[in-house]
Amino acid sequence: MDKKFLGIIAAAIIIIVSVSLVAISPNDKPLSHTNNNEKIGLVINSPSSSVSVQQVDEIFSDASSTGIGRSNVYLFWNIIEPERGEFDWNQSDLVMGLNEKNNLKVTLFFSIINGETLGPFPNWVGKPSLNSIGEDRLVSVLDEILSRYHIIDSVIIAGETESQFRYYEQNIPVYEELFSGVYEQLKEKHPDIKIGNSFALHHVLNKDLGHIVSDLAIGDFVAFSYSPVDSLNDIVKTPNEGKEDLEKVFEIISDKKIGFFEISWSTSDFVAGNPESQKEFLEKSFEFYSENESELEFFTWYRQYDRPEGTCVSELQKIGNEKISVGGGSSLGSSEHVIERLNHYVCNAGLIDVNGNPKLGWNELKNQIKIIN
């Protein structure tokens, strides 16, 4: 399952809603949540695409009140810099303002690699191959973002990176050179920002791609998403086996900090999930966190709210002008069976249902953070 895309859409929902409904005043003071843990995050989203100002404010406030100290924000180059040298901050200012108001640090996902696809890029960039992405232009836009938003402390440039190189390992040195150049230039300008790449741990384990992760363990940390699924997007692990999967990252990576970018467990019985197993995996995942805290850069759960049934895959049809892929590297539309399961998994991966009713996992999240803090 291409978890990075799912997180992108979850965050984009908030951004789109915020554009028309929410205005964050520069004089707004951060809310006081003294026990927020900056390592623990939550992907914050709304239960529908139509919410009020008060609801959006409450969604962020409720998320922050759990004790999390971080969220993910997913920005696209084609949205931020639609014309060369001309930046559009309307959407990002709003979502960043909500994070800042609620004392949340931000893990930024900036999409250069999205699994099998690249981008999305602005039209003026075109559709570059991996070896023709302009390093200086990429540094320039990231510098603008990092200079504007000081709550960003971690940047992920590539997501589900193993899928990009699964059949094209000869391109790994090309990306290493691009990443190294961007990393060095950004570090000169923003030495405190940590930069890395993300991989889908379930894909890595299911398809024996650990060697690609090892080859691309560059930067300040190596990030992972995780779902307890097979290539059909069915849940095939017990909560305890899920914890064992998380522990396998240390067999793959031994000399870098690890970040968990999006961890999820769906409650949909269509894919063999339920609220009890989600709650149990939350408990097991935080056991893993407590046992390995010193080795972890961040630990972010996916996500706050469910979405209405049948809406999740349709929201994933395109990113920019590019088709995206789902589990097993199949393009959308190529396997109704896989897409159907993806839809059920994603729409029910939240900790609160679409009617605002907390699941067992919501209270478990709060309890686990309270224990840690």
Residue pairs with C-beta under 8 A, 6 or more apart in sequence:
1 200
1 202
1 227
1 229
1 233
1 326
1 327
1 342
1 345
1 346
2 114
2 115
2 160
2 163
2 200
2 324
2 325
2 326
2 327
3 160
3 200
3 225
3 226
3 227
3 261
3 262
3 264
3 302
4 109
4 114
4 115
4 159
4 160
4 198
4 200
4 225
4 261
4 262
5 114
5 115
5 316
5 319
5 324
6 262
6 302
6 312
6 316
6 346
6 349
7 43
7 72
7 74
7 109
7 225
7 261
7 262
7 302
7 303
8 74
8 109
8 111
8 319
9 312
9 315
9 316
10 43
10 44
10 45
10 302
10 303
11 43
11 44
11 45
11 72
11 73
11 74
11 95
12 74
13 45
13 46
13 49
13 315
14 44
14 45
14 46
14 56
14 59
14 95
14 98
15 91
15 92
15 94
15 95
16 49
16 91
17 46
17 49
17 50
17 51
17 56
18 56
18 91
18 94
18 95
18 98
19 90
19 91
19 94
21 51
21 52
21 53
21 56
22 53
22 56
22 57
22 94
22 98
23 94
24 93
24 94
24 97
24 98
24 100
24 101
28 97
28 101
29 101
30 100
30 101
30 102
30 103
31 61
31 64
31 101
31 102
31 103
32 103
33 64
33 65
33 67
33 102
33 103
35 67
35 370
35 373
36 64
36 67
36 68
36 69
36 103
36 104
37 67
37 68
37 69
37 369
37 372
37 373
38 69
38 70
38 105
38 153
38 298
39 69
39 70
39 293
39 296
39 297
39 298
39 299
40 67
40 68
40 69
40 70
40 289
40 298
40 299
40 300
40 369
40 372
41 68
41 69
41 70
41 71
41 72
41 104
41 107
41 298
41 299
41 300
41 301
42 63
42 66
42 68
42 70
42 71
42 300
42 301
42 303
42 304
42 365
43 71
43 72
43 262
43 300
43 301
43 302
43 303
43 304
44 59
44 60
44 63
44 71
44 303
44 304
45 59
45 303
45 304
45 305
45 307
45 350
46 55
46 56
46 59
46 305
47 305
47 306
47 307
47 308
47 350
47 352
47 353
47 354
47 355
47 356
48 307
48 308
48 354
51 59
56 98
57 98
59 304
59 305
60 98
60 99
60 101
60 102
60 104
61 102
62 304
63 71
63 102
63 104
63 304
64 102
64 103
64 104
66 365
66 366
66 369
67 366
67 369
67 370
67 372
67 373
68 104
68 369
69 103
69 104
69 105
70 104
70 105
70 106
70 107
70 298
70 300
71 99
71 104
71 105
71 106
71 107
71 300
72 106
72 107
72 108
72 109
72 261
72 262
72 300
73 92
73 95
73 96
73 99
73 106
73 107
73 108
73 109
73 152
74 108
74 109
74 111
75 92
75 108
75 109
75 110
75 111
75 145
76 111
76 120
76 319
76 320
77 110
77 111
77 119
77 120
77 121
77 122
77 125
77 141
78 119
78 120
78 121
78 122
78 123
78 320
79 88
79 91
79 92
80 87
80 88
80 89
80 92
80 141
80 144
80 145
81 87
81 88
81 122
81 141
81 144
82 88
82 122
82 123
83 122
83 124
84 122
84 124
87 141
87 144
89 148
92 145
92 149
96 106
96 149
96 151
99 105
99 106
99 151
100 151
104 151
105 151
105 152
105 153
105 154
106 149
106 151
106 152
106 153
106 154
107 152
107 153
107 154
107 155
107 156
107 259
107 261
107 298
107 300
108 145
108 149
108 152
108 154
108 155
108 156
109 156
109 159
109 198
109 261
110 142
110 145
110 155
110 156
110 157
111 119
111 120
111 159
111 319
112 118
112 119
112 133
112 138
112 157
112 158
113 157
113 158
113 159
113 160
113 161
113 164
113 175
113 197
114 159
114 160
114 319
114 322
114 324
115 159
115 160
115 163
115 164
115 200
115 324
115 325
115 329
116 163
116 164
116 325
116 329
117 319
117 322
117 323
117 324
117 325
118 127
118 128
118 129
118 130
118 133
118 164
118 322
119 127
119 319
119 320
119 322
120 319
120 320
120 321
120 322
121 127
121 128
121 320
125 134
125 137
128 134
130 164
130 171
130 174
130 175
130 178
131 171
131 174
131 178
133 178
135 178
135 181
135 182
135 185
136 185
138 178
138 182
139 181
139 182
139 185
139 186
142 155
142 182
142 186
143 186
143 189
143 190
145 152
146 152
146 155
146 186
146 189
146 190
146 193
147 189
147 190
152 193
153 192
153 193
153 194
154 193
154 194
154 195
154 196
154 221
154 259
154 297
154 298
155 186
155 193
155 194
155 195
155 196
156 195
156 196
156 197
156 198
156 223
156 259
156 261
157 179
157 182
157 195
157 196
157 197
158 164
158 175
158 179
158 197
158 198
159 197
159 198
159 225
159 261
160 198
160 199
160 200
160 203
160 225
161 197
161 198
161 199
161 212
161 213
161 216
162 199
162 200
162 203
162 204
162 207
162 209
162 212
162 213
163 200
163 203
163 325
163 329
164 171
164 175
165 171
165 172
165 175
165 212
165 216
166 207
166 209
166 212
166 329
169 212
169 215
172 212
172 215
172 216
175 216
176 216
176 218
179 197
179 218
179 219
180 218
182 195
183 195
183 218
183 219
186 193
186 195
187 193
187 195
194 219
194 220
194 221
194 297
195 219
195 220
196 218
196 219
196 220
196 221
196 222
196 223
196 256
196 259
196 297
197 216
197 218
197 219
197 222
197 223
198 223
198 224
198 225
198 259
198 261
199 209
199 212
199 213
199 216
199 222
199 223
199 224
199 225
200 224
200 225
200 226
200 227
201 224
201 225
201 226
201 245
201 246
201 248
201 249
202 225
202 226
202 227
202 228
202 229
202 245
203 209
203 327
204 210
204 212
204 213
204 224
204 252
205 245
205 248
206 230
206 231
210 251
210 252
213 222
213 252
213 253
214 252
214 253
217 253
217 255
217 256
219 256
220 256
220 257
220 297
221 256
221 257
221 258
221 259
221 297
222 249
222 253
222 256
222 257
222 258
222 259
223 258
223 259
223 260
223 261
223 297
223 298
224 249
224 258
224 259
224 260
224 261
225 260
225 261
225 262
225 263
225 264
225 302
226 242
226 245
226 246
226 260
226 262
226 263
226 264
227 233
227 264
227 265
227 266
227 345
228 235
228 236
228 237
228 241
228 242
228 245
228 265
228 281
229 235
229 236
229 237
229 271
229 327
229 345
230 236
231 327
231 328
231 338
232 327
232 328
232 337
232 338
232 341
233 271
233 326
233 327
233 338
233 341
233 342
233 345
234 271
234 272
234 341
235 265
235 266
235 271
235 272
235 273
235 277
235 345
236 272
237 245
238 277
239 265
239 277
239 280
239 281
239 283
239 284
240 284
242 265
242 281
242 284
242 285
243 281
243 284
243 285
243 287
243 288
246 260
246 263
246 285
246 288
247 288
247 292
249 258
250 258
250 292
250 295
257 295
257 296
257 297
258 292
258 295
258 296
258 297
259 296
259 297
259 298
259 299
260 296
260 298
260 299
260 300
261 298
261 300
262 300
262 301
262 302
262 303
263 285
263 299
263 300
263 301
263 302
264 301
264 302
264 303
264 349
265 273
265 277
265 278
265 281
265 282
265 349
265 361
266 273
266 278
266 344
266 345
266 346
266 348
266 349
267 273
267 274
267 275
267 277
267 278
267 348
267 349
267 359
267 361
268 344
268 345
268 347
268 348
270 340
270 341
270 344
271 341
271 344
271 345
273 345
273 348
275 359
275 360
275 361
276 360
278 351
278 359
278 360
278 361
279 359
279 360
279 361
279 364
282 301
282 361
282 364
282 365
282 368
283 364
283 368
285 299
285 301
286 368
286 371
286 372
289 296
289 299
289 372
290 372
301 351
301 365
302 349
303 349
303 350
303 351
304 350
304 351
304 352
305 350
305 351
305 352
305 353
305 354
306 347
306 348
306 349
306 350
306 352
306 353
306 354
307 315
307 346
307 347
307 350
307 354
308 347
308 354
309 343
309 344
309 347
310 343
310 347
311 347
312 342
312 343
312 346
312 347
313 326
313 332
313 339
313 342
313 343
313 346
316 324
316 326
316 332
317 323
317 332
318 324
323 331
323 332
324 332
325 331
325 332
326 332
326 335
326 338
326 339
326 342
327 338
327 342
328 335
328 338
330 338
332 339
333 339
350 359
351 358
351 359
351 361
351 362
351 365
352 358
352 359
352 362
353 359
